[in-house]
Amino acid sequence: MIEMHYVESSNIEAVGYDKDARQLHVRFLKTGATYVYDAVDEWVFDEFRQCESRGKYFNQEIRDAYNFSRL
């Protein structure tokens, strides 16, 4: 199981990263759904966790840039 880190956001509840698989896990606050984004570099995860607006970063840098599946 991937360790999830709770974040301050109006839409995103928690994020996690699998270094071996290079997968970013994002759990959304309103639906509780977790999505897994493939082929994400670790630096993207680090920036995502540390940015000022996670929703803005997600929409601009992640949402349409990576293949994903819903858990």
N, C-alpha and C positions, 0 to 999 in steps of 0.2 A: 504494500500500500504506500502511495506517495504521501509524504508529509505536506499537509496543506498549511499555509500561513494566512491567517486572517488579515484583511486589509481594510483601511478606511475608504469606503466608496459608497455611493448611493445605489450602485447597480451590481458591484462585484463583491462577493462575500469573502472568498479565499482563493489563493493561487498556490500552485505547487510545480515542481520541476523534477523530471526524471532525467538525470545526466546521461545514463547509459543509452536510453532510447531517444534522447533529445526531444522530449515531449513536455509541453507546457499544459498544465491542468488549470482550468478556470471554472470556479463554481459561482453561479450567479445568485444574487440575493433574492430576487423576487420569485424566481421559479424553483430554486434549489438545484437546478440542473448543472451538471459538470460536463464541460467540453474539453476534449484533448486535442491540442494543436501539434502537428508533426513537424519534424526537422527544424526546430527552434533552437537557435544558439543560446548558450547559457547567459551571455551578456544581455540578450533581449529580456530574459527573465529578471535579471538583476536590475535593469533599467525600469522594467514594469513595476517591480516591488518598490522602487525608490522614487518614482516620479510623483509630481504634485497631483496630477489628475489621472487616476487609473482608467477611468472611462474614456477620456480623450486619447490616452496612449493606446488603449485597446482598439478603439475605432480607427485610429490613424495608422498604427503600426502592426497590428496582429489580425484583426477580424478578416480582412480580405486578402491577407498575404500568405496564409498557410492553410493547408488541407486540415480538416478537423473531423472528429466524430463525437457523438454524444454518448456518455456512459449511461 
